[in-house]
Amino acid sequence: MIKGFRDFILRGNVIELAVAVVIGTAFTAIVNVIVASVINPLIGLLFKADSLNDALAVPVPTLGGGEVTFAFGAVIGAIINFLAVAVVVYFVFVFPMNSFKERADARRKIGAEPEAEEAPLPTETELLVQIRDLLEKQQSKA
């Protein structure tokens, strides 16, 4: 039982997953700081929304005499926050990395030898014609 656990822990997949979680946590902190200090102030310039949590709150009376509040503003705020994070991740990290990879691939292709084009494979009809011709040759020799 202990040996099985040790084998499980020492597998490459578990170690890689642990590293990915740690890096993902650090990456989340970077993205959150960019969103909080750059993107959110830009959104604040466009419209005054100090707190979206209270902006579209709809109080609804309950059957017991109390009140329940539906905070639609919080949902809209979460959607805006998600889109802001997605924009930051794409334009700060994904787009530059894709451009870098494309340039690296282009450099590799320039230095590489041109690939020789392979001859196209014969069609079924062409193969059948070749087989027929070979059979005719064999029968004429016999």
DSSP file with accessible surface (Angstrom, degrees, kcal/mol):
  #  RESIDUE AA STRUCTURE BP1 BP2  ACC     N-H-->O    O-->H-N    N-H-->O    O-->H-N    TCO  KAPPA ALPHA  PHI   PSI    X-CA   Y-CA   Z-CA
    1    1 A M     >        0   0  207      0, 0.0     4,-1.9     0, 0.0     5,-0.1   0.000 360.0 360.0 360.0 -45.7    0.0    0.0    0.0
    2    2 A I  H  >  +     0   0  138      2,-0.2     4,-2.6     1,-0.2     5,-0.2   0.894 360.0  53.1 -66.4 -39.0    2.8    2.4    0.9
    3    3 A K  H  > S+     0   0  126      1,-0.2     4,-2.7     2,-0.2    -1,-0.2   0.920 108.0  50.5 -63.0 -41.6    4.7    1.4   -2.2
    4    4 A G  H  > S+     0   0   45      2,-0.2     4,-2.2     1,-0.2    -1,-0.2   0.914 111.1  48.2 -62.8 -40.6    1.7    2.1   -4.4
    5    5 A F  H  X S+     0   0  130     -4,-1.9     4,-2.6     2,-0.2     5,-0.2   0.924 111.3  50.5 -64.8 -43.1    1.3    5.6   -2.8
    6    6 A R  H  X S+     0   0  131     -4,-2.6     4,-2.4     1,-0.2    -2,-0.2   0.928 110.7  49.1 -61.7 -43.1    5.0    6.3   -3.3
    7    7 A D  H  X S+     0   0   69     -4,-2.7     4,-0.5     1,-0.2    -1,-0.2   0.900 111.3  50.7 -62.3 -39.8    4.8    5.2   -7.0
    8    8 A F  H >< S+     0   0   95     -4,-2.2     3,-0.9     1,-0.2     6,-0.3   0.934 112.8  44.8 -63.1 -46.3    1.7    7.5   -7.4
    9    9 A I  H 3< S+     0   0   60     -4,-2.6    -2,-0.2     1,-0.2    -1,-0.2   0.874 111.9  52.0 -67.8 -36.3    3.4   10.5   -5.9
   10   10 A L  H 3< S+     0   0  118     -4,-2.4    -1,-0.2    -5,-0.2    -2,-0.2   0.486  82.6 114.3 -84.6  -0.2    6.7   10.0   -7.8
   11   11 A R  S <X S-     0   0  139     -3,-0.9     4,-1.5    -4,-0.5     3,-0.3  -0.386  75.3-124.0 -64.0 148.9    4.9    9.8  -11.2
   12   12 A G  H  > S+     0   0   38      1,-0.2     4,-2.8     2,-0.2     5,-0.2   0.869 106.7  61.6 -63.3 -34.2    5.8   12.7  -13.5
   13   13 A N  H  > S+     0   0  113      1,-0.2     4,-2.4     2,-0.2    -1,-0.2   0.903 103.9  47.1 -62.2 -42.8    2.1   13.6  -14.0
   14   14 A V  H  > S+     0   0   37     -6,-0.3     4,-2.4    -3,-0.3    -1,-0.2   0.926 113.9  47.1 -67.1 -43.4    1.6   14.4  -10.3
   15   15 A I  H  X S+     0   0   87     -4,-1.5     4,-2.5     2,-0.2     5,-0.2   0.940 113.5  48.5 -63.6 -44.9    4.7   16.5  -10.0
   16   16 A E  H  X S+     0   0  136     -4,-2.8     4,-2.5     1,-0.2    -1,-0.2   0.899 111.2  50.7 -62.5 -39.5    3.8   18.4  -13.2
   17   17 A L  H  X S+     0   0  116     -4,-2.4     4,-2.3    -5,-0.2    -1,-0.2   0.913 109.5  50.3 -64.9 -41.7    0.3   19.0  -11.9
   18   18 A A  H  X S+     0   0   53     -4,-2.4     4,-2.2     2,-0.2    -2,-0.2   0.924 111.5  48.0 -62.5 -43.3    1.6   20.3   -8.6
   19   19 A V  H  X S+     0   0   84     -4,-2.5     4,-2.8     1,-0.2     5,-0.3   0.921 110.3  52.6 -63.3 -40.9    4.0   22.7  -10.4
   20   20 A A  H  X S+     0   0   59     -4,-2.5     4,-2.7     1,-0.2    -2,-0.2   0.901 108.6  50.0 -63.4 -38.7    1.1   23.8  -12.7
   21   21 A V  H  X S+     0   0   87     -4,-2.3     4,-2.3     2,-0.2    -1,-0.2   0.933 112.5  46.7 -65.8 -43.0   -1.1   24.6   -9.7
   22   22 A V  H  X S+     0   0   99     -4,-2.2     4,-2.2     2,-0.2    -2,-0.2   0.949 115.6  44.8 -64.4 -46.2    1.6   26.6   -8.0
   23   23 A I  H  X S+     0   0  107     -4,-2.8     4,-2.8     1,-0.2    -1,-0.2   0.909 111.9  53.7 -64.5 -40.4    2.4   28.5  -11.2
   24   24 A G  H  X S+     0   0   30     -4,-2.7     4,-2.5    -5,-0.3    -1,-0.2   0.895 107.5  50.8 -61.8 -38.4   -1.3   29.0  -11.9
   25   25 A T  H  X S+     0   0   93     -4,-2.3     4,-1.8     2,-0.2    -1,-0.2   0.935 113.0  44.7 -65.4 -44.6   -1.7   30.5   -8.4
   26   26 A A  H  X S+     0   0   55     -4,-2.2     4,-1.8     1,-0.2    -2,-0.2   0.907 113.0  51.8 -64.8 -39.8    1.1   33.0   -9.0
   27   27 A F  H  X S+     0   0   73     -4,-2.8     4,-2.5     1,-0.2    -2,-0.2   0.895 106.1  55.0 -63.4 -40.3   -0.2   33.7  -12.5
   28   28 A T  H  X S+     0   0   72     -4,-2.5     4,-2.8     1,-0.2    -1,-0.2   0.902 105.3  52.9 -60.7 -40.9   -3.6   34.5  -11.0
   29   29 A A  H  X S+     0   0   56     -4,-1.8     4,-2.0     2,-0.2    -1,-0.2   0.920 109.8  48.3 -61.6 -42.3   -2.1   37.0   -8.6
   30   30 A I  H  X S+     0   0   87     -4,-1.8     4,-2.2     2,-0.2    -2,-0.2   0.944 113.5  46.3 -63.0 -47.8   -0.4   38.8  -11.6
   31   31 A V  H  X S+     0   0    4     -4,-2.5     4,-2.7     1,-0.2     5,-0.2   0.920 111.2  52.3 -63.5 -42.2   -3.6   38.9  -13.7
   32   32 A N  H  X S+     0   0   76     -4,-2.8     4,-2.9     1,-0.2    -1,-0.2   0.890 109.3  49.7 -62.5 -38.8   -5.7   40.1  -10.7
   33   33 A V  H  X S+     0   0   93     -4,-2.0     4,-2.7    -5,-0.2     5,-0.3   0.927 111.3  48.7 -66.5 -41.7   -3.3   43.0  -10.0
   34   34 A I  H  X>S+     0   0   44     -4,-2.2     4,-2.1     2,-0.2     5,-1.4   0.937 115.1  45.1 -62.9 -44.0   -3.4   44.0  -13.7
   35   35 A V  I  <>S+     0   0    2     -4,-2.7     5,-3.0     3,-0.2    -2,-0.2   0.944 116.7  44.8 -65.2 -46.3   -7.2   43.9  -13.7
   36   36 A A  I  <5S+     0   0   60     -4,-2.9    -2,-0.2    -5,-0.2    -1,-0.2   0.870 123.1  34.1 -68.2 -35.4   -7.6   45.7  -10.4
   37   37 A S  I  <5S+     0   0   73     -4,-2.7    -1,-0.2    -5,-0.2    -2,-0.2   0.657 134.5  16.5 -99.4 -13.9   -5.0   48.5  -11.1
   38   38 A V  I  X5S+     0   0   75     -4,-2.1     4,-1.4    -5,-0.3    -3,-0.2   0.720 125.6  39.6-120.4 -54.2   -5.4   49.0  -14.9
   39   39 A I  I  ><S+     0   0   33     -5,-1.4     4,-2.3     2,-0.2     5,-0.2   0.939 113.5  50.9 -71.8 -48.1   -8.6   47.6  -16.3
   40   40 A N  H  ><S+     0   0   68     -5,-3.0     4,-2.6     1,-0.2    -1,-0.2   0.908 109.5  50.5 -60.9 -42.4  -11.0   48.5  -13.5
   41   41 A P  H  > S+     0   0   68      0, 0.0     4,-1.4     0, 0.0    -1,-0.2   0.894 109.6  52.5 -61.0 -35.2  -10.0   52.2  -13.4
   42   42 A L  H  X S+     0   0   95     -4,-1.4     4,-1.1     2,-0.2    -2,-0.2   0.908 109.9  47.5 -64.7 -40.6  -10.4   52.3  -17.2
   43   43 A I  H >X S+     0   0   39     -4,-2.3     4,-1.8     1,-0.2     3,-0.6   0.906 108.1  56.5 -65.3 -38.6  -13.9   50.9  -16.8
   44   44 A G  H 3< S+     0   0   44     -4,-2.6    -1,-0.2     1,-0.2    -2,-0.2   0.791 101.6  57.2 -62.8 -28.7  -14.5   53.5  -14.0
   45   45 A L  H 3< S+     0   0  142     -4,-1.4    -1,-0.2    -3,-0.2    -2,-0.2   0.833 105.6  50.8 -68.3 -33.7  -13.6   56.2  -16.5
   46   46 A L  H << S-     0   0  143     -4,-1.1     2,-0.3    -3,-0.6    -2,-0.2   0.900 127.7  -2.4 -74.2 -43.0  -16.4   55.1  -18.9
   47   47 A F  S  < S-     0   0   95     -4,-1.8     2,-0.9     2,-0.1    -1,-0.3  -0.996  75.4-105.6-150.2 151.5  -19.2   55.0  -16.3
   48   48 A K        +     0   0  178     -2,-0.3     2,-0.2    -3,-0.1     3,-0.1  -0.660  52.7 147.8 -82.9 107.2  -19.6   55.6  -12.6
   49   49 A A        +     0   0   38     -2,-0.9     3,-0.3     1,-0.1    -1,-0.1  -0.684  11.0 167.5-140.2  78.6  -20.0   52.2  -11.0
   50   50 A D  S    S+     0   0  139      1,-0.3     2,-0.4    -2,-0.2    -1,-0.1   0.922  81.3   5.4 -60.4 -44.7  -18.5   52.3   -7.6
   51   51 A S    >>  -     0   0   52     -3,-0.1     3,-0.8     1,-0.1     4,-0.6  -0.872  56.4-171.3-144.8 110.0  -20.1   49.0   -6.6
   52   52 A L  H 3> S+     0   0   40     -2,-0.4     4,-0.9    -3,-0.3    24,-0.2   0.704  82.7  76.2 -71.4 -17.7  -22.0   46.9   -9.1
   53   53 A N  H 34 S+     0   0   90      1,-0.2    21,-0.5    20,-0.2    20,-0.3   0.869 107.7  30.0 -60.8 -35.1  -23.1   44.6   -6.2
   54   54 A D  H X4 S+     0   0  128     -3,-0.8     3,-0.9    19,-0.2    -1,-0.2   0.535 102.0  85.2 -98.8  -8.5  -25.6   47.3   -5.1
   55   55 A A  H 3< S+     0   0   60     -4,-0.6    -2,-0.1     1,-0.3    -3,-0.1   0.926 103.5  21.1 -65.3 -47.8  -26.3   48.8   -8.5
   56   56 A L  T 3< S+     0   0   87     -4,-0.9    16,-1.4     2,-0.0     2,-0.4  -0.254  82.9 149.6-118.6  47.1  -29.0   46.4   -9.7
   57   57 A A  E <   -A   71   0A  41     -3,-0.9    14,-0.2    14,-0.2    -3,-0.1  -0.672  26.8-164.5 -83.4 129.1  -30.2   44.9   -6.4
   58   58 A V  E     -A   70   0A  66     12,-2.7    12,-2.6    -2,-0.4     2,-0.3  -0.936   8.0-149.2-117.7 108.9  -33.9   44.0   -6.6
   59   59 A P  E     -A   69   0A  70      0, 0.0    10,-0.2     0, 0.0     8,-0.0  -0.602  14.6-171.0 -78.9 136.2  -35.6   43.3   -3.2
   60   60 A V  E     -A   68   0A  55      8,-3.6     8,-3.3    -2,-0.3     2,-0.1  -0.995  21.5-124.5-128.6 126.2  -38.4   40.8   -3.3
   61   61 A P  E     -A   67   0A 103      0, 0.0     6,-0.3     0, 0.0     2,-0.2  -0.416  25.5-140.1 -69.8 145.5  -40.7   40.1   -0.4
   62   62 A T    >   -     0   0   56      4,-2.2     3,-1.2    -2,-0.1     0, 0.0  -0.542  23.5-108.6 -98.3 169.1  -40.9   36.5    0.9
   63   63 A L  T 3  S+     0   0  188      1,-0.3    -1,-0.1    -2,-0.2     4,-0.0   0.807 116.6  59.4 -67.7 -26.7  -44.0   34.6    2.0
   64   64 A G  T 3  S-     0   0   78      1,-0.1    -1,-0.3     0, 0.0     3,-0.1   0.408 123.6 -99.3 -84.1   3.8  -42.7   34.8    5.6
   65   65 A G  S <  S+     0   0   71     -3,-1.2    -2,-0.1     1,-0.2    -1,-0.1   0.360  90.0 108.8  96.9  -6.6  -42.7   38.5    5.7
   66   66 A G        -     0   0   38     -5,-0.1    -4,-2.2     1,-0.0     2,-0.4  -0.002  63.9-115.5 -85.9-161.8  -39.0   38.9    5.1
   67   67 A E  E     -A   61   0A 133     -6,-0.3     2,-0.4    -3,-0.1    -1,-0.0  -1.000  15.0-160.3-143.7 137.1  -37.2   40.2    2.1
   68   68 A V  E     -A   60   0A  71     -8,-3.3    -8,-3.6    -2,-0.4     2,-0.5  -0.948  14.1-146.9-116.0 138.5  -34.8   38.5   -0.4
   69   69 A T  E     -A   59   0A  78     -2,-0.4     2,-0.7   -10,-0.2   -12,-0.1  -0.927   1.5-153.8-112.0 124.4  -32.5   40.6   -2.6
   70   70 A F  E     -A   58   0A 105    -12,-2.6   -12,-2.7    -2,-0.5     2,-1.2  -0.870  11.1-155.9 -91.8 117.1  -31.5   39.5   -6.1
   71   71 A A  E  >  +A   57   0A  41     -2,-0.7     4,-1.1   -14,-0.2     3,-0.5  -0.647  26.8 162.1 -98.7  79.6  -28.1   41.1   -6.8
   72   72 A F  H  > S+     0   0  106    -16,-1.4     4,-2.4    -2,-1.2    -1,-0.2   0.814  73.7  63.7 -66.5 -28.5  -28.1   41.3  -10.6
   73   73 A G  H  > S+     0   0    0    -20,-0.3     4,-2.8     1,-0.2   -20,-0.2   0.872  97.8  55.0 -63.5 -35.0  -25.3   43.9  -10.4
   74   74 A A  H  > S+     0   0   33     -3,-0.5     4,-2.3   -21,-0.5    -1,-0.2   0.895 108.4  48.8 -65.5 -38.0  -23.0   41.3   -8.7
   75   75 A V  H  X S+     0   0   86     -4,-1.1     4,-2.4     2,-0.2    -2,-0.2   0.937 112.7  46.9 -66.6 -44.5  -23.6   39.0  -11.7
   76   76 A I  H  X S+     0   0   69     -4,-2.4     4,-2.8     1,-0.2    -2,-0.2   0.918 111.8  52.0 -63.3 -40.3  -22.9   41.7  -14.2
   77   77 A G  H  X S+     0   0   19     -4,-2.8     4,-2.7     1,-0.2    -1,-0.2   0.902 109.2  49.6 -62.3 -40.8  -19.8   42.7  -12.2
   78   78 A A  H  X S+     0   0   60     -4,-2.3     4,-2.6     2,-0.2    -1,-0.2   0.900 111.2  49.5 -65.4 -38.5  -18.5   39.1  -12.2
   79   79 A I  H  X S+     0   0   93     -4,-2.4     4,-2.7     2,-0.2    -2,-0.2   0.935 112.3  47.3 -65.6 -44.0  -19.1   38.9  -16.0
   80   80 A I  H  X S+     0   0   47     -4,-2.8     4,-2.6     2,-0.2    -2,-0.2   0.924 112.5  50.0 -62.9 -41.9  -17.2   42.2  -16.5
   81   81 A N  H  X S+     0   0   70     -4,-2.7     4,-2.7     2,-0.2    -2,-0.2   0.928 110.8  49.5 -62.9 -42.8  -14.4   41.0  -14.2
   82   82 A F  H  X S+     0   0  139     -4,-2.6     4,-2.8     1,-0.2    -2,-0.2   0.934 112.3  47.2 -61.1 -46.3  -14.2   37.7  -16.2
   83   83 A L  H  X S+     0   0   97     -4,-2.7     4,-2.6     2,-0.2    -1,-0.2   0.895 111.4  51.7 -64.1 -37.7  -14.0   39.5  -19.5
   84   84 A A  H  X S+     0   0    6     -4,-2.6     4,-2.4     2,-0.2    -2,-0.2   0.930 111.4  46.8 -64.0 -44.1  -11.4   41.9  -18.1
   85   85 A V  H  X S+     0   0   36     -4,-2.7     4,-2.9     1,-0.2     5,-0.2   0.928 112.2  50.7 -62.8 -43.4   -9.3   39.0  -17.0
   86   86 A A  H  X S+     0   0   42     -4,-2.8     4,-2.6     1,-0.2     5,-0.2   0.914 110.4  49.5 -62.3 -40.7   -9.7   37.2  -20.3
   87   87 A V  H  X S+     0   0   71     -4,-2.6     4,-2.9     2,-0.2     5,-0.4   0.935 113.0  46.8 -63.6 -44.9   -8.6   40.4  -22.2
   88   88 A V  H  X>S+     0   0    5     -4,-2.4     4,-2.5     1,-0.2     5,-0.6   0.946 113.2  48.1 -63.6 -47.1   -5.5   40.8  -20.0
   89   89 A V  I  X>S+     0   0   37     -4,-2.9     5,-2.3    -5,-0.2     4,-1.6   0.934 116.6  43.7 -60.3 -43.5   -4.6   37.1  -20.4
   90   90 A Y  I  <>S+     0   0  101     -4,-2.6     5,-3.5    -5,-0.2    -2,-0.2   0.969 121.6  34.8 -67.8 -53.3   -5.0   37.2  -24.1
   91   91 A F  I  <5S+     0   0  123     -4,-2.9    -1,-0.2    -5,-0.2    -2,-0.2   0.762 125.5  39.0 -79.7 -22.9   -3.3   40.5  -25.0
   92   92 A V  I  <5S+     0   0   71     -4,-2.5    -3,-0.2    -5,-0.4    -1,-0.2   0.813 135.8   8.0 -93.6 -32.0   -0.6   40.4  -22.3
   93   93 A F  I  X<S+     0   0   63     -4,-1.6     4,-1.8    -5,-0.6    -3,-0.2   0.810 126.5  42.3-116.7 -53.3    0.3   36.7  -22.5
   94   94 A V  I  ><S+     0   0   54     -5,-2.3     4,-2.8     2,-0.2     5,-0.2   0.957 113.8  47.5 -69.7 -51.8   -1.3   34.6  -25.2
   95   95 A F  H  ><S+     0   0  103     -5,-3.5     4,-2.4     1,-0.2     5,-0.2   0.941 114.5  45.6 -59.3 -48.9   -1.0   37.0  -28.2
   96   96 A P  H  > S+     0   0   56      0, 0.0     4,-2.5     0, 0.0    -1,-0.2   0.913 113.9  49.9 -62.4 -38.1    2.7   37.9  -27.6
   97   97 A M  H  X S+     0   0   98     -4,-1.8     4,-2.6     2,-0.2    -2,-0.2   0.914 110.6  49.5 -66.6 -40.2    3.6   34.2  -27.0
   98   98 A N  H  X S+     0   0   70     -4,-2.8     4,-2.4     2,-0.2    -1,-0.2   0.913 112.2  48.4 -62.8 -41.9    1.8   33.2  -30.3
   99   99 A S  H  X S+     0   0   27     -4,-2.4     4,-2.4    -5,-0.2    -2,-0.2   0.917 111.5  50.2 -63.3 -42.5    3.6   35.9  -32.2
  100  100 A F  H  X S+     0   0  109     -4,-2.5     4,-2.4    -5,-0.2    -2,-0.2   0.927 111.5  47.9 -61.8 -44.1    6.9   34.8  -30.6
  101  101 A K  H  X S+     0   0  120     -4,-2.6     4,-2.7     2,-0.2    -2,-0.2   0.907 110.4  52.0 -64.8 -40.2    6.3   31.1  -31.6
  102  102 A E  H  X S+     0   0  134     -4,-2.4     4,-2.4     2,-0.2    -1,-0.2   0.924 111.4  46.8 -62.8 -42.7    5.3   32.1  -35.2
  103  103 A R  H  X S+     0   0  135     -4,-2.4     4,-2.4     2,-0.2    -2,-0.2   0.903 112.6  49.7 -65.5 -40.2    8.5   34.1  -35.6
  104  104 A A  H  X S+     0   0   18     -4,-2.4     4,-2.2     2,-0.2    -2,-0.2   0.916 111.8  48.4 -64.8 -41.7   10.6   31.3  -34.2
  105  105 A D  H  X S+     0   0   70     -4,-2.7     4,-2.3     2,-0.2    -2,-0.2   0.899 110.4  51.6 -64.0 -39.9    8.9   28.8  -36.5
  106  106 A A  H  X S+     0   0   50     -4,-2.4     4,-2.0     1,-0.2    -2,-0.2   0.911 109.8  49.6 -64.4 -39.6    9.5   31.1  -39.5
  107  107 A R  H  X S+     0   0  152     -4,-2.4     4,-1.8     1,-0.2    -1,-0.2   0.895 110.8  49.9 -65.3 -39.8   13.2   31.4  -38.5
  108  108 A R  H  X S+     0   0  162     -4,-2.2     4,-1.2     1,-0.2    -2,-0.2   0.896 110.4  50.1 -65.0 -38.6   13.4   27.6  -38.3
  109  109 A K  H  < S+     0   0  169     -4,-2.3    -1,-0.2     1,-0.2    -2,-0.2   0.858 107.3  54.2 -69.0 -34.1   11.8   27.2  -41.7
  110  110 A I  H  < S+     0   0  146     -4,-2.0    -1,-0.2     1,-0.2    -2,-0.2   0.925 113.6  42.0 -65.8 -40.4   14.2   29.6  -43.3
  111  111 A G  H  < S+     0   0   71     -4,-1.8    -1,-0.2    -5,-0.2    -2,-0.2   0.679 100.5  90.5 -81.2 -15.4   17.2   27.7  -42.0
  112  112 A A  S  < S-     0   0   59     -4,-1.2     3,-0.1    -5,-0.2    -3,-0.0  -0.413  85.3-103.6 -82.4 157.1   15.8   24.3  -42.8
  113  113 A E        -     0   0  172      1,-0.1    -1,-0.1    -2,-0.1    -2,-0.1  -0.513  46.4 -96.3 -74.3 146.3   16.3   22.5  -46.1
  114  114 A P        -     0   0  125      0, 0.0     2,-0.2     0, 0.0    -1,-0.1  -0.368  43.2-112.5 -64.5 139.5   13.3   22.5  -48.4
  115  115 A E        -     0   0  187      1,-0.1     2,-0.3    -3,-0.1    -3,-0.0  -0.540  26.0-120.8 -76.0 136.3   11.2   19.4  -48.0
  116  116 A A        -     0   0   93     -2,-0.2     2,-0.3     1,-0.1    -1,-0.1  -0.615  28.4-121.1 -76.4 133.2   11.1   17.0  -51.0
  117  117 A E        -     0   0  192     -2,-0.3     2,-0.2     1,-0.1    -1,-0.1  -0.591  24.7-129.5 -77.2 133.1    7.7   16.5  -52.3
  118  118 A E        -     0   0  181     -2,-0.3     3,-0.1     1,-0.1    -1,-0.1  -0.562  25.4-105.4 -80.9 147.5    6.5   12.9  -52.3
  119  119 A A        -     0   0   85     -2,-0.2    -1,-0.1     1,-0.1     2,-0.0  -0.458  44.0-103.4 -68.6 140.2    5.1   11.4  -55.4
  120  120 A P        -     0   0  122      0, 0.0    -1,-0.1     0, 0.0     3,-0.1  -0.349  38.7-106.6 -65.9 145.7    1.3   11.0  -55.1
  121  121 A L        -     0   0  158      1,-0.1     2,-0.0    -3,-0.1    -3,-0.0  -0.442  39.5-102.7 -70.7 146.5    0.1    7.5  -54.5
  122  122 A P        -     0   0   54      0, 0.0    -1,-0.1     0, 0.0     2,-0.0  -0.343  36.4-113.9 -69.2 153.2   -1.5    5.7  -57.4
  123  123 A T     >  -     0   0   77      1,-0.1     4,-2.3    -3,-0.1     5,-0.2  -0.265  29.7-102.1 -77.5 170.5   -5.3    5.4  -57.5
  124  124 A E  H  > S+     0   0  160      1,-0.2     4,-2.6     2,-0.2     5,-0.2   0.904 123.0  53.2 -61.4 -39.1   -7.1    2.1  -57.2
  125  125 A T  H  > S+     0   0  101      1,-0.2     4,-2.3     2,-0.2    -1,-0.2   0.931 108.4  49.1 -63.5 -43.4   -7.7    2.0  -60.9
  126  126 A E  H  > S+     0   0   99      1,-0.2     4,-2.2     2,-0.2    -1,-0.2   0.899 111.3  50.1 -63.8 -40.4   -4.0    2.5  -61.7
  127  127 A L  H  X S+     0   0   76     -4,-2.3     4,-2.5     2,-0.2    -1,-0.2   0.915 109.9  50.2 -63.4 -42.5   -3.1   -0.3  -59.3
  128  128 A L  H  X S+     0   0  112     -4,-2.6     4,-2.6     1,-0.2    -2,-0.2   0.900 109.5  51.4 -63.4 -37.9   -5.6   -2.6  -60.9
  129  129 A V  H  X S+     0   0   57     -4,-2.3     4,-2.6     2,-0.2    -1,-0.2   0.926 110.4  49.1 -64.7 -42.2   -4.2   -1.8  -64.3
  130  130 A Q  H  X S+     0   0  105     -4,-2.2     4,-2.4     2,-0.2    -2,-0.2   0.917 111.4  49.1 -63.4 -42.4   -0.7   -2.6  -63.1
  131  131 A I  H  X S+     0   0   91     -4,-2.5     4,-2.5     2,-0.2    -2,-0.2   0.928 110.9  50.3 -62.5 -44.0   -1.8   -5.9  -61.6
  132  132 A R  H  X S+     0   0  128     -4,-2.6     4,-2.5     1,-0.2    -2,-0.2   0.933 110.8  49.1 -59.3 -45.1   -3.6   -6.8  -64.8
  133  133 A D  H  X S+     0   0   63     -4,-2.6     4,-2.2     1,-0.2    -1,-0.2   0.911 111.1  49.6 -63.2 -41.8   -0.5   -6.0  -66.9
  134  134 A L  H  X S+     0   0  102     -4,-2.4     4,-2.3     2,-0.2    -1,-0.2   0.910 111.0  49.6 -64.0 -40.6    1.8   -8.1  -64.5
  135  135 A L  H  X S+     0   0   87     -4,-2.5     4,-2.3     1,-0.2    -2,-0.2   0.903 109.9  51.1 -64.9 -38.9   -0.7  -11.1  -64.7
  136  136 A E  H  X S+     0   0  106     -4,-2.5     4,-2.1     1,-0.2    -1,-0.2   0.913 109.6  50.5 -64.7 -39.4   -0.7  -10.8  -68.5
  137  137 A K  H  X S+     0   0  132     -4,-2.2     4,-1.6     1,-0.2    -2,-0.2   0.916 111.0  48.8 -63.5 -43.9    3.1  -10.8  -68.6
  138  138 A Q  H  X S+     0   0  131     -4,-2.3     4,-1.3     1,-0.2    -1,-0.2   0.898 112.3  47.8 -64.3 -40.0    3.2  -13.9  -66.4
  139  139 A Q  H  < S+     0   0  147     -4,-2.3    -1,-0.2     1,-0.2    -2,-0.2   0.864 109.7  52.4 -70.3 -34.2    0.7  -15.8  -68.5
  140  140 A S  H  < S+     0   0   96     -4,-2.1    -1,-0.2     1,-0.2    -2,-0.2   0.848 109.1  50.5 -72.0 -29.3    2.5  -14.9  -71.8
  141  141 A K  H  <        0   0  181     -4,-1.6    -1,-0.2    -5,-0.2    -2,-0.2   0.812 360.0 360.0 -74.5 -29.9    5.8  -16.3  -70.4
  142  142 A A     <        0   0  120     -4,-1.3    -3,-0.1    -5,-0.2    -4,-0.0   0.314 360.0 360.0 -80.6 360.0    4.2  -19.5  -69.3
